[in-house]
Structure formats: C-alpha cells, structure tokens
Amino acid sequence: MSASLEELQHGLRALGPVVVAFSGGADSALLAKVAHDTLGGEAVLCATALSPSLGAGEEVECRALAGEWGLRWVGVETSEMLDAAYVANGADRCARCKTALMDALAPLAASEEATVVLGVNVSDLGDHRPGQAAAAAAGARFPLVEAGFTKEDIRHWSRVLGLRTWDKPAAACLASRLPYGTPVTLGRLAAVEEAEASLRGLGFAQLRVRHHGEVARIEVETDALAEVLACRADVVAAVRGAGFEFVALDLEGFRSGSLNRTLGRHRRSATESGAP
C-alpha cells in the first residue's frame, strides 16, 4: 500500500479534537476508528446526518458501529429538504447537501473546540463532487486525502485493523439515484430505498437503483448480471413492489456517479430555460 497509517495518525494529532462526519461506510468508519484510537474518545465525536436521503438501515449501522468501537456518537438532523435548490436537483445538489451538513455540524464543532473532518479519499477527487468544495469552504478537513489514502488503501488498512467495514460496498445518499433535474421528493427516495433493500435481500450487495420515473434502472457489478437474469422474476417483483412499473438492467454494470455523464446536457438545458 502507498499510504501510511502513521501519516494519517500524524495528521490527526496535528488537528487535535475532531467531529467526524460518520456515515458508517468504509471511509468514515476507518477515519473514526483511527481518530478514536489516536486522539482518545473524549477528543472525537462521530456525528451522523439524519435525513430522508439516508437509508434507515444506515442509521442503525452507525449506532451499532459506535457501540462496538466505543465511539461517542450523535445523530444530527439536517435540513437540505427545506432548500429549494437542493430539491430541484441541479448540478450543485451535492454542494447544497454538504452545506446543510456543515451548518448542522458547526455548532457541535464549536462546542467541542474541534475541526469537522470528512472521509473523502484520493479516489474521490476525480469525479464531479461539488460537495467536497462546499465542505472545504466551510472549514472541513479531509485527513484521508492529506495522508494520501486511496479507496484501496482504506480497505487494506481497515482489514489490517480488523474492522468489519473493510469490504462494505460503496454507498451514497439516496438522492444520487435521481437524474439531475428530477426533483428530490420523499416518495422517490422511499421508492429507491425500498427497491434497493429488496434487491439486497435477494443477495445483491453492490447495486444502485436509478429512478427514471416509472422505470427503475438496476446497476449491479458486471459479474452479477447473469445472476440477476437467473432470478429475473424475483427481481422484477421486488422492484415493482417498490412502486416502479418497468424494470431495466443496465448492461454496463455498477459504477459510482453514472448519472454524471448527463451533466453537460442538463447544464445546457438549464441555461436555455433561464434556470440559475
């Protein structure tokens, strides 16, 4: 591995007390555990953003990890659904979300005399992720990036440290399943969550259900495509049970940020319509 655990520990010591934005995924889990072990429990507060974009199972997982590892943990309500720009789901949706997150974490950081840290890693830097810039502008730091950690490094060191999150599938907020320009609503988020939960119940771990109106576009890893077809009736029943009329299997397979390929078209459409 190219990244050093000692370098991450050194960076955390230089920061001092931290509030970790804790989603329970592999990235934030490693950051939280190393921060806890390096700085001590009283210097680390793990905060999970609670909103309709977070699946119910993720909150349960965050609570469970905090209990297992002895982390100080708190759930924090965020208000992105009250932001019309976020609901409109433009190209800056992630920035609006991270702004709401930082607004919620700022009082905690102030009371702890701490720095907000996020589990962004080097592998995240190449994609369209305006939320990173918004968080950094609000004072957040990215210790994993500063220590040179890639996603591969995170999984390696998590496994070395015995963290059960080492192979946890990549996750993202439920709103990321909606194409840009499709308004974020509670109904759409709930449909995606239910469909994905049902598919995980069939044994598919790494997946996305992209919401295209009446159509659900399923992304699974390419080596699982045949398995989806083998249990086609169960897959169709699971997804239609979540409220979709039509079920499509994406032959390109799972890839994070697949909807970003439409960004250019969305921006042109927004410009032509006079939208900000």
C-alpha positions as CSV (number, residue, x, y, z in Angstrom):
1,M,0.0,0.0,0.0
2,S,1.2,3.5,-0.8
3,A,-0.5,5.2,2.2
4,S,0.9,5.1,5.7
5,L,-1.3,4.6,8.8
6,E,1.3,6.6,10.7
7,E,0.9,9.5,8.3
8,L,-2.8,9.5,9.0
9,Q,-2.3,9.4,12.7
10,H,0.3,12.2,12.5
11,G,-2.2,14.4,10.6
12,L,-4.9,13.7,13.2
13,R,-2.7,14.6,16.0
14,A,-1.9,17.9,14.3
15,L,-5.6,18.7,14.0
16,G,-6.4,17.9,17.6
17,P,-10.1,17.3,18.6
18,V,-12.4,16.4,15.6
19,V,-16.0,15.9,14.7
20,V,-16.2,13.1,12.2
21,A,-19.0,13.2,9.7
22,F,-19.8,9.5,10.2
23,S,-21.9,7.7,7.5
24,G,-20.9,4.2,8.6
25,G,-19.2,3.5,5.2
26,A,-15.7,2.1,4.9
27,D,-14.1,5.6,4.6
28,S,-15.7,7.4,7.5
29,A,-15.5,4.2,9.6
30,L,-11.7,3.9,9.2
31,L,-11.3,7.7,9.9
32,A,-13.5,7.5,13.0
33,K,-11.7,4.4,14.4
34,V,-8.2,5.7,13.8
35,A,-9.1,9.1,15.2
36,H,-10.6,7.5,18.3
37,D,-7.6,5.3,18.8
38,T,-5.1,8.1,18.1
39,L,-6.7,11.1,19.9
40,G,-8.8,9.3,22.6
41,G,-12.5,9.0,22.9
42,E,-13.1,12.4,24.5
43,A,-11.4,14.2,21.6
44,V,-13.5,12.5,18.9
45,L,-17.3,13.0,18.3
46,C,-18.9,11.0,15.5
47,A,-21.9,12.7,14.0
48,T,-24.3,11.0,11.5
49,A,-26.5,13.3,9.4
50,L,-30.1,12.1,9.7
51,S,-32.3,13.0,6.7
52,P,-34.6,11.3,4.2
53,S,-31.6,10.8,1.9
54,L,-30.1,8.4,4.5
55,G,-31.5,4.9,4.4
56,A,-32.9,3.7,7.7
57,G,-30.5,0.8,7.8
58,E,-27.5,3.2,7.6
59,E,-28.5,4.9,10.9
60,V,-28.9,1.6,12.6
61,E,-25.4,0.6,11.3
62,C,-23.8,3.8,12.6
63,R,-25.3,3.2,16.0
64,A,-24.1,-0.4,16.0
65,L,-20.5,0.6,15.0
66,A,-20.4,3.3,17.6
67,G,-21.4,0.8,20.3
68,E,-19.0,-1.9,19.1
69,W,-16.0,0.5,19.0
70,G,-16.8,2.7,22.0
71,L,-17.2,5.8,19.8
72,R,-19.0,8.9,21.1
73,W,-21.9,9.2,18.6
74,V,-24.7,11.6,17.9
75,G,-27.4,11.8,15.2
76,V,-27.9,15.3,13.7
77,E,-30.9,16.3,11.8
78,T,-30.0,18.2,8.5
79,S,-32.3,20.5,6.6
80,E,-31.4,20.0,2.9
81,M,-35.0,19.1,2.0
82,L,-36.0,22.7,3.0
83,D,-33.6,24.1,0.4
84,A,-35.4,24.7,-2.9
85,A,-32.1,24.5,-4.8
86,Y,-31.4,21.0,-3.3
87,V,-34.9,19.8,-4.1
88,A,-34.6,21.0,-7.7
89,N,-31.7,18.6,-8.0
90,G,-29.4,20.7,-10.2
91,A,-25.7,20.0,-10.8
92,D,-24.9,21.6,-7.4
93,R,-27.1,19.3,-5.4
94,C,-24.2,17.7,-3.5
95,A,-22.9,21.2,-2.7
96,R,-26.3,22.1,-1.2
97,C,-26.3,18.9,0.8
98,K,-22.8,19.4,2.2
99,T,-23.6,23.0,3.1
100,A,-26.6,21.7,5.1
101,L,-24.3,19.1,6.7
102,M,-21.7,21.7,7.7
103,D,-24.5,24.0,9.1
104,A,-25.6,21.1,11.3
105,L,-22.1,20.2,12.4
106,A,-20.8,23.7,13.0
107,P,-22.4,24.1,16.5
108,L,-21.1,20.7,17.6
109,A,-17.6,21.6,16.4
110,A,-17.8,24.9,18.2
111,S,-18.8,23.3,21.5
112,E,-16.1,20.6,21.2
113,E,-13.5,23.2,20.1
114,A,-12.9,20.7,17.2
115,T,-12.4,20.6,13.5
116,V,-15.0,18.9,11.2
117,V,-13.4,16.0,9.2
118,L,-14.9,14.1,6.3
119,G,-13.9,10.6,5.0
120,V,-13.1,11.9,1.5
121,N,-10.2,9.9,-0.1
122,V,-7.9,10.4,-3.1
123,S,-10.0,8.1,-5.3
124,D,-13.0,10.5,-4.8
125,L,-11.2,13.5,-6.3
126,G,-11.6,12.9,-10.0
127,D,-15.4,12.7,-10.3
128,H,-17.9,15.6,-10.2
129,R,-18.2,16.1,-6.5
130,P,-19.1,19.8,-5.7
131,G,-19.9,18.8,-2.1
132,Q,-16.2,18.5,-1.4
133,A,-15.5,22.1,-2.3
134,A,-18.5,23.3,-0.3
135,A,-17.4,21.4,2.8
136,A,-13.8,22.6,2.5
137,A,-15.0,26.2,2.0
138,A,-17.0,25.8,5.3
139,G,-13.8,24.7,7.1
140,A,-13.9,20.9,6.8
141,R,-10.7,18.9,6.5
142,F,-10.0,15.6,4.7
143,P,-7.4,13.7,6.7
144,L,-7.5,10.7,4.4
145,V,-6.7,12.8,1.4
146,E,-4.0,14.7,3.3
147,A,-2.4,11.3,4.1
148,G,-2.7,10.1,0.5
149,F,-5.3,7.3,1.1
150,T,-7.0,5.8,-1.9
151,K,-10.1,3.5,-1.6
152,E,-7.7,0.6,-1.9
153,D,-5.6,1.9,1.0
154,I,-8.8,2.3,3.1
155,R,-9.9,-1.3,2.5
156,H,-6.4,-2.6,3.2
157,W,-5.8,-0.7,6.5
158,S,-9.4,-1.5,7.6
159,R,-8.8,-5.2,7.1
160,V,-5.4,-5.0,8.9
161,L,-7.1,-3.3,11.8
162,G,-9.9,-5.9,11.9
163,L,-12.7,-3.5,11.0
164,R,-15.8,-5.3,9.6
165,T,-16.4,-2.4,7.3
166,W,-13.3,-3.2,5.2
167,D,-15.3,-4.7,2.4
168,K,-18.6,-2.8,2.8
169,P,-20.0,-1.9,-0.6
170,A,-19.7,1.7,-1.7
171,A,-22.7,3.8,-0.7
172,A,-24.1,7.2,-1.5
173,C,-27.1,9.2,-0.5
174,L,-30.4,8.1,-1.9
175,A,-30.8,11.4,-3.8
176,S,-27.8,10.4,-6.0
177,R,-30.1,7.8,-7.7
178,L,-32.2,10.6,-9.3
179,P,-31.2,12.1,-12.6
180,Y,-30.2,15.8,-12.5
181,G,-33.3,17.9,-12.9
182,T,-35.6,15.3,-11.3
183,P,-36.9,16.9,-8.1
184,V,-35.9,15.2,-4.9
185,T,-39.1,14.1,-3.2
186,L,-39.8,11.8,-0.2
187,G,-41.7,9.4,-2.4
188,R,-38.9,9.0,-4.9
189,L,-36.3,8.5,-2.1
190,A,-38.6,5.9,-0.4
191,A,-39.1,4.0,-3.7
192,V,-35.3,3.8,-4.3
193,E,-34.7,2.7,-0.7
194,E,-37.3,0.0,-0.8
195,A,-36.2,-1.4,-4.1
196,E,-32.5,-1.5,-3.1
197,A,-33.4,-3.1,0.2
198,S,-35.4,-5.8,-1.6
199,L,-32.6,-6.5,-4.0
200,R,-30.1,-6.8,-1.2
201,G,-32.4,-9.3,0.3
202,L,-32.0,-11.3,-2.8
203,G,-28.3,-11.4,-2.3
204,F,-27.0,-8.4,-4.4
205,A,-24.7,-6.4,-2.2
206,Q,-23.2,-3.8,-4.6
207,L,-26.0,-2.1,-6.5
208,R,-27.9,1.0,-7.4
209,V,-31.5,1.5,-8.4
210,R,-31.6,4.7,-10.6
211,H,-35.0,6.4,-10.6
212,H,-36.2,7.2,-14.1
213,G,-39.9,7.9,-13.4
214,E,-41.8,4.7,-13.9
215,V,-38.6,3.0,-14.9
216,A,-36.1,1.6,-12.4
217,R,-32.6,1.1,-13.9
218,I,-30.7,-1.5,-11.9
219,E,-26.9,-1.4,-11.8
220,V,-25.1,-4.4,-10.3
221,E,-21.5,-5.5,-10.7
222,T,-20.9,-7.0,-14.2
223,D,-20.1,-10.5,-12.8
224,A,-23.6,-10.4,-11.2
225,L,-25.5,-9.6,-14.4
226,A,-26.2,-13.2,-15.2
227,E,-27.4,-13.8,-11.6
228,V,-30.0,-11.0,-12.0
229,L,-31.3,-12.7,-15.1
230,A,-31.3,-16.1,-13.4
231,C,-33.7,-14.8,-10.8
232,R,-35.5,-12.4,-13.1
233,A,-39.0,-12.9,-11.7
234,D,-37.9,-12.2,-8.2
235,V,-36.0,-9.1,-9.2
236,V,-39.0,-7.8,-11.1
237,A,-41.3,-8.5,-8.2
238,A,-39.0,-6.8,-5.8
239,V,-38.6,-3.6,-7.8
240,R,-42.3,-3.4,-8.9
241,G,-43.2,-3.9,-5.2
242,A,-41.4,-0.6,-4.6
243,G,-43.7,1.3,-7.0
244,F,-41.9,1.1,-10.3
245,E,-43.8,0.0,-13.4
246,F,-40.9,-1.1,-15.5
247,V,-37.6,-2.8,-14.6
248,A,-34.4,-2.3,-16.6
249,L,-31.0,-3.9,-16.2
250,D,-28.0,-1.7,-17.1
251,L,-25.6,-3.8,-19.1
252,E,-22.7,-1.5,-18.3
253,G,-23.0,-2.7,-14.7
254,F,-22.5,-0.8,-11.4
255,R,-20.4,2.4,-11.4
256,S,-20.4,5.3,-9.0
257,G,-21.6,8.6,-10.4
258,S,-23.1,7.1,-13.6
259,L,-25.6,9.9,-13.8
260,N,-22.8,12.4,-14.1
261,R,-22.5,11.7,-17.8
262,T,-25.7,13.7,-18.3
263,L,-24.3,16.8,-16.6
264,G,-23.4,18.6,-19.8
265,R,-26.9,18.1,-21.3
266,H,-28.5,19.1,-18.0
267,R,-26.5,22.3,-17.8
268,R,-27.3,23.2,-21.4
269,S,-31.0,22.6,-20.7
270,A,-30.9,24.7,-17.6
271,T,-29.2,27.6,-19.4
272,E,-31.6,27.5,-22.3
273,S,-34.6,27.6,-19.9
274,G,-33.1,30.5,-17.9
275,A,-32.7,28.5,-14.7
276,P,-29.9,29.6,-12.4
